[in-house]
Amino acid sequence: MPKMKSHRGACKRFKKTASGKVKRERMYGSHNLEKKNRKRTRRIHQSTLVDSTQEKQIKRMILA
């Protein structure tokens, strides 16, 4: 039986934490930052966890 391949695009965007959850970066953080206020840009550049409803799908994609 052939091995499953990981989704390479998902592997670049998601990482598995030590506790088994999935970490992701927030969106809107790459351009037009002078229009966004400082509080918002600080929050954008912090990573966060994937929602529990999608965690199973993403773990399957990254073979975690």
Buried (B, 14 or more C-beta within 10 A) or exposed (E): EEEEEEBEEBEEBBBBEEEEBBEBBEEEBEEEBEEBEEEEBEEBEEEEEBEEEEBEEBBEBBEB
